Amino acid sequence: MNANFLTEEFSRVRAGLPGAKSAQYDLNRDTSLRKFIKQGFPTTDMEEWRYTNMEPVSQNTFRLAERTQLPDWTPQRVAETVMCG
């Protein structure tokens, strides 16, 4: 997958993502996308991934799913629903 494709896909669905109105979620998503584009898929050269060959996955082109009827998850709502234990 190339960086342009990922960036375009993210831009296409960004406004419909849960928590899209949250500046913190937006920042986290931007940071994560940039990091993934820079690093790419993990390889078997990385110790934590040495037994997992991601090559077949990285050769596919995936489209992000369309938004379904999901509730608008705000950080407050997530905190209220997370069960600690």
C-alpha positions as CSV (number, residue, x, y, z in Angstrom):
1,M,0.0,0.0,0.0
2,N,1.4,3.4,-0.8
3,A,1.2,6.5,1.3
4,N,-1.0,8.5,-1.1
5,F,-3.6,5.8,-1.1
6,L,-3.7,5.6,2.7
7,T,-3.8,9.3,3.1
8,E,-6.7,9.6,0.6
9,E,-8.6,6.8,2.2
10,F,-8.2,8.4,5.6
11,S,-9.3,11.7,4.3
12,R,-12.4,10.1,2.7
13,V,-13.6,8.6,6.0
14,R,-12.1,11.0,8.6
15,A,-15.2,13.0,9.3
16,G,-17.3,9.9,9.9
17,L,-15.0,8.3,12.4
18,P,-16.2,7.9,16.0
19,G,-14.8,10.8,18.0
20,A,-14.2,12.9,14.8
21,K,-15.1,16.0,16.7
22,S,-12.4,15.5,19.3
23,A,-9.2,17.4,18.6
24,Q,-7.2,14.8,20.6
25,Y,-8.6,11.9,18.5
26,D,-7.8,13.8,15.4
27,L,-4.2,14.5,16.5
28,N,-3.7,10.8,17.6
29,R,-5.0,9.6,14.2
30,D,-2.8,11.9,12.3
31,T,0.2,11.0,14.3
32,S,-0.5,7.3,13.9
33,L,-1.0,7.5,10.2
34,R,2.2,9.5,9.7
35,K,4.1,6.9,11.8
36,F,2.7,4.0,9.9
37,I,3.5,5.6,6.5
38,K,7.0,6.2,7.7
39,Q,7.6,2.8,9.2
40,G,5.4,0.6,7.0
41,F,4.3,-2.9,7.9
42,P,6.5,-4.7,10.4
43,T,9.1,-7.1,9.0
44,T,10.7,-10.3,10.3
45,D,13.8,-8.2,10.8
46,M,12.1,-6.8,13.9
47,E,12.5,-8.9,16.9
48,E,8.8,-8.8,18.0
49,W,7.7,-9.8,14.5
50,R,10.3,-12.3,13.6
51,Y,7.8,-15.2,13.4
52,T,5.1,-13.2,11.6
53,N,5.5,-12.6,7.9
54,M,3.4,-9.5,7.0
55,E,4.5,-9.5,3.4
56,P,1.2,-11.0,2.0
57,V,-0.9,-8.5,4.0
58,S,1.3,-5.6,2.8
59,Q,0.9,-6.5,-0.8
60,N,-2.9,-6.1,-0.7
61,T,-4.9,-2.9,-1.1
62,F,-7.5,-2.5,1.5
63,R,-10.3,0.1,1.6
64,L,-11.5,1.5,4.9
65,A,-15.0,0.5,5.8
66,E,-17.8,2.9,5.4
67,R,-19.3,4.3,8.6
68,T,-22.3,2.4,10.0
69,Q,-24.7,3.6,12.6
70,L,-22.3,3.8,15.4
71,P,-22.7,6.1,18.4
72,D,-20.6,9.2,18.6
73,W,-17.9,8.1,21.0
74,T,-16.4,11.0,22.9
75,P,-13.5,10.6,25.3
76,Q,-16.0,11.1,28.2
77,R,-18.3,8.4,26.9
78,V,-15.4,6.0,26.4
79,A,-14.3,6.6,30.0
80,E,-17.9,6.1,31.2
81,T,-18.2,2.7,29.5
82,V,-14.8,1.2,30.1
83,M,-14.9,-1.3,32.8
84,C,-11.8,-1.5,35.0
85,G,-11.1,-4.6,36.9
